Amino acid sequence: MTVKMQMLGTGSAFAKNYFNNNALLLGSGYNLLIDCGITAPLAMHELGRSFEEIDAVLITHLHADHVGGLEELALTLRHKTGRKMTLLLAEALVDPLWEHTLMGGLYQEGITTSLDDVFHVRPLHPDTNYSLSPEISVHLLRTPHIPGKDSYSLLLNEEIFYSADMTFEPKLLTGLVRNRGCRKIYHDCQLEGPGVVHTTLNELKSLPEDIRSRISLMHYGDEKPDYIGRTAGMDFLEQHVIYEL
């Protein structure tokens, strides 16, 4: 079976017309949720999907549009099935996710006092390839976003780059294609304004054509319709659409 990807949403943190940029990888007997932002539960509901279908959730970094739905996910599974979902994330994110994000809502004295009480936590190390199922592997690459905060993009099946939010890294993108044979790039894209903590459309348009031809744009703002046909050949990912990897 070909692995498929369904975008729960494709919007930036401040987009109102698009859900948070979260995705489902759909394999044969194994489904992976990439990030679980504030709008992920609603997006799942609109698609007629349930968290009970998901085998694991992978977190790229700790902004609310990527982790804001984890509390609802954990509590939904606890009260419906008693199940703890597998949580995949870089080792450096484990303590901050609990102490800075989830503890305030999930802590219960003597019951829920750590991340391990609500998830089966599986820490990952960057620059290591992990086989999650016979069809899906993931490799974390540390990429720049907010100074002083860890953020990790993904190399899926060693040939598909899925960016977390990141600033422009042309050498990385070029090397992934020309040196490592990466055949597809799903990249966050800020359509307007200077790219202080995100890659801008103009920066991506500056890449050579052999790199641009592999890029699909995601994590964009509500102004996206104004930019159709103005992306130097790069297409937009659309929320809820299923793509073959």
Backbone as CSV, one residue per row, in Angstrom:
resi,resn,N_x,N_y,N_z,CA_x,CA_y,CA_z,C_x,C_y,C_z
1,MET,0.845,-1.202,0.000,0.000,0.000,0.000,0.869,1.237,0.000
2,THR,0.527,2.195,-0.858,1.219,3.473,-0.861,0.803,4.289,0.350
3,VAL,1.778,4.844,1.062,1.458,5.709,2.190,0.811,6.982,1.663
4,LYS,-0.238,7.407,2.334,-0.935,8.629,1.947,-0.815,9.660,3.062
5,MET,-0.963,10.923,2.694,-0.939,12.012,3.661,-2.211,12.827,3.507
6,GLN,-2.919,13.025,4.610,-4.104,13.881,4.607,-3.838,15.073,5.509
7,MET,-3.954,16.252,4.949,-3.731,17.467,5.721,-4.979,17.791,6.539
8,LEU,-4.852,17.736,7.865,-5.962,18.197,8.707,-6.175,19.686,8.505
9,GLY,-5.095,20.399,8.297,-5.149,21.825,8.035,-3.872,22.258,7.366
10,THR,-3.892,23.458,6.804,-2.725,23.967,6.090,-2.439,25.420,6.462
11,GLY,-3.065,25.912,7.521,-2.971,27.324,7.855,-1.843,27.669,8.810
12,SER,-1.455,28.918,8.777,-0.484,29.439,9.727,-1.139,29.560,11.106
13,ALA,-0.353,29.933,12.092,-0.867,30.052,13.460,-1.990,31.079,13.558
14,PHE,-2.007,32.066,12.657,-2.979,33.150,12.748,-4.034,33.099,11.650
15,ALA,-4.001,32.069,10.812,-5.013,31.936,9.759,-6.374,31.630,10.377
16,LYS,-7.403,32.215,9.821,-8.771,31.980,10.290,-9.573,31.120,9.317
17,ASN,-9.136,31.058,8.055,-9.867,30.301,7.045,-9.347,28.881,6.859
18,TYR,-8.271,28.561,7.534,-7.656,27.243,7.396,-7.322,26.711,8.792
19,PHE,-7.424,25.394,8.959,-7.055,24.791,10.229,-5.539,24.833,10.410
20,ASN,-5.091,24.533,11.640,-3.651,24.463,11.921,-2.974,23.441,11.003
21,ASN,-1.735,23.717,10.690,-0.982,22.889,9.757,-0.552,21.572,10.420
22,ASN,-1.460,20.615,10.426,-1.230,19.283,10.984,-1.587,18.261,9.915
23,ALA,-0.960,17.072,9.973,-1.155,16.089,8.910,-1.310,14.685,9.473
24,LEU,-2.001,13.844,8.730,-2.104,12.420,9.023,-1.333,11.643,7.971
25,LEU,-0.431,10.756,8.402,0.166,9.781,7.502,-0.620,8.494,7.649
26,LEU,-1.133,8.000,6.546,-2.027,6.845,6.546,-1.331,5.687,5.869
27,GLY,-0.971,4.677,6.649,-0.340,3.490,6.111,-1.264,2.293,6.209
28,SER,-0.718,1.133,5.942,-1.480,-0.107,6.057,-1.377,-0.600,7.491
29,GLY,-2.412,-0.303,8.279,-2.406,-0.733,9.669,-1.641,0.162,10.609
30,TYR,-1.203,1.339,10.134,-0.490,2.264,11.022,-0.762,3.686,10.546
31,ASN,-1.278,4.525,11.450,-1.571,5.921,11.136,-0.826,6.826,12.108
32,LEU,-0.130,7.809,11.562,0.675,8.734,12.345,0.123,10.146,12.212
33,LEU,-0.114,10.817,13.327,-0.523,12.216,13.337,0.721,13.076,13.523
34,ILE,0.976,13.960,12.567,2.101,14.889,12.666,1.580,16.209,13.211
35,ASP,1.905,16.473,14.454,1.473,17.644,15.206,-0.026,17.587,15.504
36,CYS,-0.380,18.201,16.622,-1.779,18.175,17.087,-2.088,19.547,17.673
37,GLY,-2.415,20.477,16.789,-2.649,21.849,17.205,-4.033,22.072,17.794
38,ILE,-4.313,23.310,18.087,-5.578,23.687,18.717,-6.776,23.204,17.904
39,THR,-6.681,23.290,16.572,-7.827,22.957,15.732,-7.868,21.493,15.306
40,ALA,-6.876,20.689,15.705,-6.829,19.291,15.252,-8.081,18.492,15.646
41,PRO,-8.590,18.611,16.888,-9.799,17.855,17.222,-10.996,18.228,16.339
42,LEU,-11.170,19.515,16.053,-12.287,19.932,15.193,-12.078,19.438,13.765
43,ALA,-10.854,19.521,13.269,-10.573,19.038,11.916,-10.850,17.545,11.813
44,MET,-10.432,16.779,12.825,-10.710,15.341,12.833,-12.217,15.091,12.817
45,HIS,-12.948,15.861,13.615,-14.404,15.712,13.678,-15.035,15.988,12.317
46,GLU,-14.613,17.049,11.646,-15.198,17.398,10.350,-14.905,16.335,9.299
47,LEU,-13.781,15.612,9.463,-13.416,14.555,8.526,-14.053,13.215,8.883
48,GLY,-14.775,13.182,10.000,-15.364,11.934,10.438,-14.349,10.952,10.966
49,ARG,-13.217,11.480,11.442,-12.153,10.639,11.976,-12.129,10.730,13.502
50,SER,-11.470,9.754,14.114,-11.368,9.692,15.567,-9.914,9.513,15.969
51,PHE,-9.562,10.038,17.141,-8.216,9.803,17.661,-7.969,8.325,17.913
52,GLU,-9.038,7.545,18.035,-8.870,6.112,18.257,-8.266,5.420,17.041
53,GLU,-8.315,6.075,15.869,-7.710,5.514,14.655,-6.205,5.714,14.600
54,ILE,-5.684,6.587,15.460,-4.295,7.012,15.359,-3.415,6.132,16.249
55,ASP,-2.294,5.680,15.691,-1.370,4.844,16.452,-0.372,5.670,17.251
56,ALA,0.036,6.819,16.718,1.018,7.653,17.413,0.887,9.082,16.929
57,VAL,1.333,10.015,17.764,1.386,11.418,17.394,2.832,11.884,17.517
58,LEU,3.301,12.588,16.509,4.671,13.099,16.474,4.622,14.618,16.546
59,ILE,5.383,15.198,17.456,5.393,16.647,17.669,6.705,17.240,17.166
60,THR,6.605,18.300,16.359,7.810,18.930,15.808,8.365,20.039,16.701
61,HIS,7.457,20.794,17.341,7.886,21.849,18.267,6.681,22.265,19.106
62,LEU,6.881,23.211,20.021,5.912,23.387,21.093,4.974,24.585,20.958
63,HIS,4.804,25.133,19.783,3.824,26.203,19.612,2.408,25.634,19.600
64,ALA,1.434,26.463,20.003,0.072,25.983,20.218,-0.567,25.409,18.966
65,ASP,-0.209,25.930,17.777,-0.805,25.382,16.558,-0.215,24.017,16.198
66,HIS,0.718,23.543,17.034,1.303,22.218,16.829,1.087,21.290,18.025
67,VAL,0.780,21.851,19.197,0.573,20.995,20.382,-0.707,21.329,21.151
68,GLY,-1.442,22.339,20.722,-2.588,22.812,21.504,-3.750,21.845,21.613
69,GLY,-3.774,20.790,20.788,-4.848,19.799,20.869,-4.475,18.545,21.638
70,LEU,-3.238,18.503,22.170,-2.791,17.292,22.858,-3.574,17.018,24.139
71,GLU,-3.959,18.065,24.853,-4.723,17.858,26.081,-6.052,17.176,25.759
72,GLU,-6.760,17.661,24.754,-8.034,17.044,24.382,-7.818,15.619,23.890
73,LEU,-6.765,15.396,23.106,-6.465,14.049,22.633,-6.275,13.095,23.802
74,ALA,-5.441,13.491,24.769,-5.144,12.622,25.907,-6.388,12.338,26.733
75,LEU,-7.173,13.367,27.012,-8.356,13.185,27.847,-9.451,12.402,27.127
76,THR,-9.587,12.622,25.819,-10.582,11.883,25.047,-10.297,10.389,25.095
77,LEU,-9.043,10.021,24.855,-8.699,8.602,24.874,-8.810,8.023,26.278
78,ARG,-8.413,8.785,27.286,-8.492,8.271,28.664,-9.933,7.952,29.050
79,HIS,-10.850,8.861,28.738,-12.234,8.682,29.188,-13.019,7.733,28.296
80,LYS,-12.628,7.605,27.023,-13.368,6.713,26.118,-12.843,5.287,26.159
81,THR,-11.519,5.131,26.186,-10.935,3.794,26.040,-9.925,3.447,27.123
82,GLY,-9.475,4.437,27.900,-8.431,4.195,28.881,-7.052,4.047,28.264
83,ARG,-6.950,4.346,26.983,-5.702,4.145,26.255,-4.779,5.347,26.379
84,LYS,-3.473,5.073,26.437,-2.453,6.108,26.321,-1.838,5.990,24.931
85,MET,-1.861,7.079,24.168,-1.293,7.060,22.827,0.224,7.181,22.896
86,THR,0.902,6.606,21.918,2.338,6.788,21.786,2.627,8.217,21.340
87,LEU,3.537,8.872,22.039,3.939,10.241,21.737,5.397,10.230,21.306
88,LEU,5.644,10.645,20.073,6.986,10.712,19.514,7.428,12.163,19.480
89,LEU,8.597,12.441,20.006,9.131,13.794,19.972,10.601,13.763,20.319
90,ALA,11.304,14.810,19.913,12.721,14.908,20.247,12.902,14.891,21.758
91,GLU,13.946,14.250,22.204,14.201,14.137,23.636,14.240,15.505,24.315
92,ALA,14.758,16.510,23.606,14.871,17.852,24.175,13.523,18.510,24.421
93,LEU,12.452,17.982,23.821,11.123,18.575,23.977,10.295,17.932,25.078
94,VAL,10.738,16.801,25.594,9.905,16.032,26.514,9.571,16.826,27.770
95,ASP,10.560,17.298,28.503,10.303,18.025,29.745,9.586,19.352,29.495
96,PRO,10.013,20.161,28.503,9.288,21.414,28.251,7.826,21.216,27.867
97,LEU,7.520,20.151,27.144,6.120,19.921,26.760,5.248,19.738,27.990
98,TRP,5.734,18.994,28.978,4.961,18.808,30.200,4.979,20.055,31.063
99,GLU,6.159,20.576,31.339,6.298,21.646,32.327,5.762,22.986,31.830
100,HIS,5.857,23.252,30.537,5.482,24.569,30.009,4.150,24.578,29.273
101,THR,3.613,23.390,28.940,2.409,23.349,28.103,1.283,22.520,28.706
102,LEU,1.534,21.270,29.055,0.448,20.361,29.397,0.160,20.235,30.889
103,MET,1.124,20.501,31.735,0.933,20.280,33.160,-0.225,21.107,33.713
104,GLY,-0.378,22.329,33.229,-1.424,23.200,33.754,-2.818,22.634,33.596
105,GLY,-3.074,21.890,32.513,-4.400,21.344,32.284,-4.560,19.887,32.679
106,LEU,-3.465,19.119,32.675,-3.573,17.680,32.884,-3.149,17.219,34.274
107,TYR,-2.445,18.048,35.014,-1.951,17.623,36.335,-3.111,17.303,37.283
108,GLN,-3.032,16.130,37.941,-3.936,15.758,39.029,-3.086,15.125,40.125
109,GLU,-3.142,15.690,41.308,-2.298,15.207,42.400,-2.486,13.711,42.616
110,GLY,-1.367,12.979,42.591,-1.381,11.549,42.828,-1.872,10.713,41.663
111,ILE,-2.312,11.354,40.576,-2.853,10.622,39.428,-2.066,10.920,38.156
112,THR,-1.994,12.198,37.828,-1.304,12.610,36.609,-0.246,13.630,36.986
113,THR,0.980,13.174,37.071,2.055,14.046,37.545,3.219,14.153,36.555
114,SER,3.104,13.481,35.418,4.167,13.552,34.413,3.593,13.204,33.053
115,LEU,4.358,13.461,32.024,3.934,13.149,30.658,3.693,11.648,30.484
116,ASP,4.447,10.832,31.210,4.311,9.380,31.097,2.967,8.873,31.635
117,ASP,2.290,9.679,32.437,0.990,9.264,32.955,-0.124,9.391,31.926
118,VAL,0.125,10.140,30.859,-0.921,10.348,29.847,-0.520,9.855,28.454
119,PHE,0.768,9.616,28.231,1.242,9.123,26.943,2.281,8.029,27.147
120,HIS,2.406,7.164,26.162,3.579,6.307,26.061,4.647,7.130,25.347
121,VAL,5.541,7.713,26.090,6.501,8.666,25.539,7.668,7.919,24.903
122,ARG,7.939,8.230,23.652,9.070,7.645,22.945,9.981,8.774,22.468
123,PRO,11.023,9.096,23.222,11.933,10.171,22.809,12.734,9.752,21.574
124,LEU,12.928,10.697,20.670,13.695,10.467,19.454,14.943,11.327,19.453
125,HIS,15.979,10.832,18.815,17.226,11.584,18.684,17.346,12.112,17.259
126,PRO,17.745,13.361,17.099,17.930,13.897,15.750,18.980,13.096,14.976
127,ASP,18.857,13.157,13.657,19.825,12.530,12.755,19.881,11.015,12.922
128,THR,18.768,10.440,13.334,18.621,8.994,13.449,17.338,8.587,12.747
129,ASN,17.396,7.531,11.935,16.199,7.081,11.234,15.465,6.052,12.079
130,TYR,14.160,6.299,12.297,13.331,5.399,13.096,12.267,4.771,12.216
131,SER,12.188,3.449,12.247,11.143,2.730,11.524,9.927,2.604,12.431
132,LEU,8.833,3.238,12.048,7.608,3.206,12.842,6.681,2.080,12.423
133,SER,6.759,1.688,11.177,5.976,0.589,10.638,6.726,0.096,9.408
134,PRO,6.300,-1.008,8.795,6.988,-1.460,7.579,6.981,-0.436,6.454
135,GLU,6.077,0.540,6.509,5.941,1.517,5.415,6.370,2.930,5.791
136,ILE,6.531,3.218,7.065,6.769,4.596,7.496,8.003,4.662,8.379
137,SER,8.948,5.508,7.972,10.087,5.820,8.826,10.197,7.325,8.952
138,VAL,10.829,7.763,10.027,10.956,9.196,10.288,12.353,9.500,10.813
139,HIS,12.871,10.626,10.377,14.228,11.071,10.697,14.122,12.551,11.064
140,LEU,14.454,12.908,12.298,14.347,14.295,12.759,15.574,15.108,12.350
141,LEU,15.327,16.297,11.825,16.381,17.257,11.502,16.106,18.535,12.285
142,ARG,17.057,18.951,13.092,16.873,20.197,13.854,16.981,21.379,12.893
143,THR,15.940,22.209,12.849,15.917,23.347,11.928,15.572,24.621,12.706
144,PRO,16.071,25.777,12.244,15.897,27.023,13.004,14.505,27.609,12.864
145,HIS,13.975,28.080,13.991,12.659,28.733,13.988,12.704,29.915,14.956
146,ILE,12.502,29.666,16.241,12.580,30.704,17.261,13.918,30.572,17.982
147,PRO,14.714,31.642,18.070,15.984,31.540,18.787,15.786,31.042,20.219
148,GLY,16.566,30.037,20.589,16.504,29.507,21.939,15.462,28.431,22.156
149,LYS,14.692,28.086,21.093,13.671,27.038,21.216,13.929,25.961,20.167
150,ASP,13.877,24.706,20.608,14.133,23.596,19.699,12.946,23.358,18.774
151,SER,13.253,23.094,17.516,12.238,22.783,16.519,12.843,21.794,15.533
152,TYR,12.040,20.836,15.078,12.557,19.747,14.260,11.684,19.517,13.047
153,SER,12.310,19.531,11.884,11.629,19.119,10.667,11.832,17.619,10.481
154,LEU,11.154,17.058,9.473,11.120,15.609,9.323,11.568,15.179,7.936
155,LEU,12.311,14.098,7.886,12.580,13.402,6.640,11.808,12.090,6.717
156,LEU,10.787,11.975,5.893,9.895,10.822,5.913,10.354,9.805,4.881
157,ASN,10.526,8.567,5.311,10.978,7.484,4.431,12.259,7.849,3.685
158,GLU,13.053,8.729,4.294,14.366,9.138,3.779,14.298,9.830,2.419
159,GLU,13.091,10.264,1.996,13.014,10.882,0.673,11.990,12.008,0.578
160,ILE,11.299,12.308,1.665,10.300,13.378,1.664,10.584,14.285,2.845
161,PHE,10.834,15.560,2.567,11.108,16.540,3.614,9.818,17.250,3.993
162,TYR,9.501,17.249,5.275,8.314,17.914,5.817,8.816,18.918,6.838
163,SER,8.698,20.190,6.516,9.266,21.206,7.397,8.365,21.458,8.602
164,ALA,9.000,21.671,9.738,8.310,22.365,10.815,8.351,23.844,10.434
165,ASP,7.890,24.718,11.292,8.080,26.137,11.022,9.588,26.390,11.043
166,MET,10.113,27.068,10.027,11.563,27.269,9.980,11.915,28.481,9.129
167,THR,13.037,29.058,9.450,13.571,30.120,8.611,14.254,29.488,7.394
168,PHE,14.574,30.319,6.425,15.051,29.849,5.125,16.408,29.171,5.248
169,GLU,16.489,27.944,4.726,17.723,27.165,4.755,18.008,26.624,3.349
170,PRO,18.467,27.487,2.444,18.656,27.038,1.050,19.690,25.922,0.902
171,LYS,20.761,25.953,1.704,21.775,24.896,1.596,21.197,23.549,2.016
172,LEU,20.374,23.553,3.055,19.733,22.313,3.492,18.831,21.770,2.401
173,LEU,17.960,22.610,1.848,17.016,22.155,0.833,17.736,21.659,-0.414
174,THR,18.756,22.384,-0.841,19.514,21.969,-2.020,20.237,20.655,-1.766
175,GLY,20.831,20.515,-0.583,21.540,19.287,-0.256,20.621,18.087,-0.157
176,LEU,19.421,18.306,0.383,18.472,17.205,0.484,18.113,16.659,-0.895
177,VAL,17.951,17.543,-1.868,17.574,17.125,-3.219,18.769,16.554,-3.969
178,ARG,19.866,17.287,-4.000,20.977,16.921,-4.886,21.913,15.876,-4.277
179,ASN,21.984,15.835,-2.949,22.908,14.887,-2.323,22.212,13.666,-1.731
180,ARG,20.947,13.840,-1.323,20.258,12.739,-0.640,19.068,12.189,-1.416
181,GLY,18.814,12.755,-2.589,17.769,12.215,-3.443,16.355,12.500,-2.970
182,CYS,16.161,13.543,-2.179,14.828,13.894,-1.704,13.950,14.262,-2.905
183,ARG,12.816,13.585,-3.030,11.982,13.782,-4.214,10.812,14.721,-3.993
184,LYS,10.513,15.060,-2.730,9.388,15.947,-2.453,9.665,16.759,-1.206
185,ILE,9.259,18.033,-1.231,9.431,18.936,-0.093,8.089,19.582,0.225
186,TYR,7.600,19.366,1.434,6.416,20.062,1.934,6.926,21.156,2.870
187,HIS,6.762,22.406,2.467,7.440,23.502,3.165,6.458,24.555,3.667
188,ASP,6.664,24.971,4.927,5.891,26.102,5.445,6.244,27.351,4.661
189,CYS,5.287,28.254,4.531,5.498,29.413,3.666,4.746,30.631,4.189
190,GLN,5.467,31.684,4.498,4.868,32.970,4.846,4.724,33.771,3.564
191,LEU,3.500,34.096,3.203,3.244,34.715,1.909,3.561,36.205,1.888
192,GLU,3.371,36.887,3.011,3.577,38.339,3.052,4.447,38.726,4.242
193,GLY,5.147,39.849,4.099,5.953,40.371,5.192,7.321,39.729,5.270
194,PRO,8.171,40.270,6.136,9.525,39.728,6.294,9.507,38.402,7.050
195,GLY,10.398,37.520,6.677,10.450,36.203,7.306,11.345,36.189,8.528
196,VAL,10.848,36.684,9.644,11.661,36.748,10.863,11.859,35.354,11.448
197,VAL,10.792,34.570,11.529,10.891,33.211,12.080,10.314,32.169,11.120
198,HIS,9.954,32.581,9.910,9.416,31.674,8.902,10.110,31.907,7.569
199,THR,10.018,30.932,6.690,10.490,31.078,5.316,9.420,31.796,4.503
200,THR,9.825,32.769,3.717,8.867,33.525,2.912,8.746,32.929,1.514
201,LEU,7.650,33.272,0.854,7.455,32.850,-0.526,8.582,33.378,-1.408
202,ASN,8.949,34.636,-1.235,10.012,35.198,-2.072,11.325,34.451,-1.891
203,GLU,11.610,34.006,-0.671,12.829,33.232,-0.453,12.763,31.896,-1.182
204,LEU,11.626,31.222,-1.105,11.490,29.944,-1.806,11.547,30.144,-3.317
205,LYS,11.023,31.257,-3.804,11.065,31.537,-5.244,12.484,31.759,-5.744
206,SER,13.403,32.075,-4.828,14.798,32.305,-5.218,15.573,31.009,-5.434
207,LEU,14.998,29.876,-5.078,15.677,28.597,-5.230,15.748,28.185,-6.699
208,PRO,16.716,27.369,-7.071,16.792,26.871,-8.452,15.552,26.063,-8.817
209,GLU,15.271,25.992,-10.100,14.036,25.356,-10.561,13.964,23.890,-10.173
210,ASP,15.099,23.186,-10.151,15.053,21.763,-9.818,14.685,21.534,-8.352
211,ILE,14.876,22.538,-7.514,14.448,22.455,-6.118,12.984,22.877,-6.006
212,ARG,12.640,24.013,-6.625,11.258,24.511,-6.567,10.257,23.491,-7.104
213,SER,10.638,22.741,-8.115,9.700,21.805,-8.746,9.272,20.698,-7.796
214,ARG,9.979,20.521,-6.692,9.650,19.483,-5.718,8.859,20.026,-4.523
215,ILE,8.642,21.353,-4.482,8.071,21.982,-3.294,6.566,22.160,-3.407
216,SER,5.865,21.773,-2.341,4.461,22.134,-2.144,4.383,23.001,-0.894
217,LEU,3.544,24.022,-0.931,3.492,25.032,0.121,2.389,24.735,1.130
218,MET,2.697,24.961,2.400,1.725,24.761,3.481,1.989,25.817,4.553
219,HIS,1.159,25.807,5.604,1.316,26.758,6.715,1.275,28.195,6.205
220,TYR,0.256,28.495,5.402,0.127,29.816,4.794,-1.026,30.583,5.440
221,GLY,-1.119,31.866,5.118,-2.129,32.730,5.707,-3.394,32.811,4.872
222,ASP,-4.346,33.599,5.369,-5.643,33.722,4.708,-5.568,34.423,3.356
223,GLU,-4.435,35.059,3.065,-4.267,35.730,1.781,-3.907,34.757,0.656
224,LYS,-3.866,33.478,0.943,-3.452,32.463,-0.033,-4.155,32.579,-1.391
225,PRO,-5.488,32.795,-1.480,-6.114,32.879,-2.808,-5.497,33.948,-3.702
226,ASP,-4.967,35.013,-3.106,-4.359,36.087,-3.897,-3.042,35.668,-4.528
227,TYR,-2.488,34.547,-4.110,-1.160,34.135,-4.571,-1.202,32.937,-5.514
228,ILE,-2.383,32.455,-5.809,-2.479,31.360,-6.775,-1.962,31.838,-8.130
229,GLY,-1.033,31.078,-8.714,-0.411,31.468,-9.975,0.763,32.402,-9.809
230,ARG,1.142,32.705,-8.570,2.248,33.643,-8.328,3.347,33.001,-7.479
231,THR,3.518,31.694,-7.618,4.420,30.954,-6.730,5.592,30.301,-7.465
232,ALA,5.861,30.733,-8.681,6.988,30.184,-9.455,6.882,28.670,-9.606
233,GLY,5.663,28.195,-9.811,5.444,26.788,-10.104,5.212,25.897,-8.904
234,MET,5.389,26.414,-7.690,5.141,25.617,-6.486,3.643,25.591,-6.205
235,ASP,3.116,24.409,-5.872,1.688,24.300,-5.641,1.375,24.437,-4.153
236,PHE,0.117,24.697,-3.852,-0.363,24.782,-2.479,-0.966,23.442,-2.061
237,LEU,-0.565,22.940,-0.896,-1.304,21.845,-0.296,-2.663,22.368,0.164
238,GLU,-3.685,21.514,0.082,-5.029,21.910,0.467,-5.479,21.069,1.659
239,GLN,-6.133,21.712,2.626,-6.572,20.983,3.806,-7.626,19.943,3.448
240,HIS,-7.556,18.804,4.168,-8.456,17.670,4.061,-8.204,16.803,2.828
241,VAL,-7.407,17.280,1.870,-7.122,16.499,0.681,-6.125,15.394,1.033
242,ILE,-6.290,14.224,0.419,-5.394,13.096,0.624,-4.414,13.035,-0.541
243,TYR,-3.114,13.001,-0.214,-2.051,12.946,-1.213,-1.280,11.641,-1.084
244,GLU,-0.900,11.061,-2.206,-0.033,9.893,-2.167,1.406,10.349,-1.974
245,LEU,2.098,9.703,-1.043,3.512,10.009,-0.855,4.365,9.213,-1.833
